[in-house]
Amino acid sequence: MLVIEKNALSEEIESYVKKYGDDRSSLLMILHEIQKKHRHISEFAQQEVARLLNIHPVEVYSVISFFAFLNSNPKGRNIVRICQTISCDMKGKKAIVQAIERELGIKVGETTKNNKFTAEYANCLGLCDMGPAMAINDRVYTNLTPEEAVELLGKVK
């Protein structure tokens, strides 16, 4: 990362600290802001947040690794999350996953070469009675068929 980029990121994080406060209770909101703008939270950003909140960097990383919506590695512009609960398994998740992988040309856990899509599993989308379910970015889709999943991806493409 260039010095200019680091300085700009430091200033950005400082503005979030001013907005949300400089104590531990602000951590999640600050990380969410960084994630929203950069689609991931770099190691440098983690160090800066820790420094500005006067907490250990491991604490910052622990929060990032705990929450599925926070990432320490770059992801695609569109995140496709497939529910991996047993309820969705029983309602045909496997066919949904195969259709998504075929349509995007990647396996779950990967990002397309053009960085447009990342496909990943979610532990639970909270809609077990309406599975199989998937989310594209912040929108959740339920009672899916493989054809519907492909159609939804096409609308985002």
C-alpha positions, -999 to 999 in steps of 0.1 A, spaced: 0 0 0 14 34 -10 22 60 16 -5 83 1 -31 55 3 -22 47 39 -24 84 49 -58 87 32 -70 55 50 -57 68 83 -76 100 78 -107 81 69 -106 59 100 -99 90 121 -131 105 107 -151 74 117 -136 75 152 -147 112 155 -182 102 143 -187 71 165 -163 77 194 -129 64 205 -139 35 228 -144 -2 223 -181 2 218 -175 20 185 -155 -8 170 -182 -26 151 -196 6 135 -161 17 125 -154 -17 109 -187 -16 92 -179 18 76 -145 6 64 -160 -27 50 -188 -7 32 -163 15 14 -134 -9 7 -153 -43 6 -127 -56 32 -107 -45 62 -70 -46 54 -43 -54 80 -32 -18 79 -68 -6 86 -71 -31 115 -38 -18 130 -51 18 127 -84 10 143 -67 -7 172 -43 22 176 -71 48 176 -93 29 199 -64 20 222 -72 -18 220 -51 -47 209 -51 -56 172 -61 -91 180 -93 -78 194 -101 -60 161 -92 -92 141 -114 -113 164 -144 -92 157 -138 -93 119 -134 -131 120 -165 -136 141 -190 -117 119 -197 -131 84 -203 -97 70 -168 -84 78 -139 -96 57 -101 -92 61 -96 -103 24 -110 -85 -6 -143 -99 -19 -163 -93 -51 -186 -63 -55 -216 -87 -50 -216 -113 -22 -237 -144 -28 -243 -162 5 -259 -197 5 -275 -209 37 -258 -241 48 -282 -253 74 -296 -288 74 -331 -274 67 -318 -259 34 -300 -292 27 -332 -311 30 -350 -286 7 -325 -288 -22 -296 -266 -14 -272 -288 -33 -289 -281 -66 -289 -244 -59 -251 -244 -51 -244 -264 -84 -264 -238 -104 -247 -209 -88 -212 -224 -93 -220 -232 -130 -234 -197 -136 -205 -178 -120 -178 -202 -131 -164 -205 -95 -168 -227 -65 -183 -216 -32 -155 -197 -14 -141 -181 -45 -143 -148 -63 -148 -143 -100 -118 -131 -120 -136 -98 -127 -142 -93 -89 -179 -90 -96 -191 -119 -74 -179 -138 -44 -199 -170 -34 -198 -182 1 -218 -202 27 -236 -185 55 -241 -205 87 -278 -195 88 -299 -168 71 -327 -172 97 -353 -185 73 -352 -222 79 -389 -226 71 -385 -209 37 -354 -227 23 -334 -231 3 -323 -195 9 -296 -173 -4 -286 -137 -1 -272 -114 -27 -256 -85 -9 -283 -74 16 -313 -90 -1 -325 -124 9 -343 -148 -14 -362 -179 -2 -379 -210 -16 -355 -210 -44 -352 -233 -74 -319 -236 -93 -335 -217 -122 -346 -188 -99 -311 -186 -84 -295 -183 -119 -322 -157 -129 -314 -136 -98 -277 -137 -106 -284 -126 -141 -303 -95 -129 -272 -85 -108 -248 -92 -137 
